[in-house]
Amino acid sequence: MDIFQKIDKLCGGGMVFGTERTRALLDKLGSPDDRLKIVHIAGTNGKGSIARYITEILIAAGKKVGTFTSPAVVDYFEQFAINGEPISKEVLSDYFTCAYEKGRDCTAFEVQTAGALYAFYKEGCQYAVVECGLGGKTDSTNAIRKKELAVISSIGLEHTHILGDTIAKICEQKAGIINNCPVVVNAYQPKEALEFFEKMGAVFADKRLEVLESSPYRQRFLYDGVEYSICQAGKAQLYNAATAICAAKLLGLAVKDIQAGLKKANLPGRLQFIEAKGNTYIVDGAHNPACFNELALTLKELNAKDVTMIFGCLSDKDIDANLQAVKGLISRVIAVKPTSQRAMDIEKITTTCSKYFDTVAIDSVSRALEKSTGTVVVCGSFTLVKEALQWIGKE
């Protein structure tokens, strides 16, 4: 059993909220967070995208930056990166072993959080871009004592049994990361979230956007009169990019570096279009109603007449609201059960799909991809994205 397997078994692999254990572990490791310039990101949707944009901007500016994100989309080690590249298993193993030995009373995520920050410091990073795992106020990443900047991405109703059943309650949890530091808030928000953060005096990455070009593979836009481009689809990505621009300016970074970083950022599994075998594949980790609304907008713009959706989800997701968002845009559904302990029962997935779509079958991701042609959407959970991208890559 390697160190990563040992860490996964801590606390039975379950979640325990609070920052005290992580803070104690960081202090045992020499308080590496105090020696890094940290950008901390919370929110419901767009955290990973904003983290990647800010990371690439910092790299373009000549900074050495560590990035900690979750969950993994394609590979476990992608969650722990330096200058955009995953830390090797061998190098990370040394730092995680140290964190594990000093934090056996912690959860797996707490050890990963402390271990990642320890690795970034020991490897000479100047900056660390850190994404919250779940929530903000009681997420283990909020044990970080010193922050250059807090960033709040788009807010939506998700994990309501943990974070609260209203936008205001969820905002309170996300706002918990704001601790003696400036904060940038994504303007792509429901009204209640905008009002909540306005009262806090947050800096908004506001709606000063003018779209110049929009395609599945590139978007060009003006923000504050300056032209930028990103290699991602979807309206939400424009606002994620604007949030990163605003954050980068607060960090004192040059426009040319912001432009270069945004242009380079590649985000697998976020409304990702791939042309292969004469088919158009849309691989999207969409897993809540806000994400599915974005997917629906993209499908309407695409105006495809024959669309297959390969769909599966985890047990805590609002499956009805997700499927309702794309009703009328999908020709057939192939239901799959994600490879996760938290996966929704396949019978519930198929029964719910049958409420909204006439043609519903059951299969695995790879077999579903083998038999699907035309426009093929894989969505519902990031746990499906890895298998889909691997299959498409091989083909």
Secondary structure, 3 states (H helix, E strand, C coil): CCHHHHHHCHHHHCCCCCCHHHHHHHHHCCCHHHHCEEEEEECCECHHHHHHHHHHHHHHCCCCEEEECCCCCCCHHHHEEECCEECCHHHHHHHHHHHHHHCCCCCHHHHHHHHHHHHHHHCCCCEEEEECCCCCCCCHHHHCCCCCEEEECECCCCCHHHHCCCHHHHHHHHHHHCCCCCEEEECCCCHHHHHHHHHCCCEEECCCEEEEEECCCCEEEEECCEEEEECCCCHHHHHHHHHHHHHHHHCCCCHHHHHHHHHHCCCCCCCEEEEECCEEEEECCCCCHHHHHHHHHHHHHHCCCCEEEEECCECCCCHHHHHHHHCCCCCEEEECCCCCCCECCHHHHHHHHHHHCCCEEECCHHHHHHHCCCEEEEECCHHHHHHHHHHHHHC
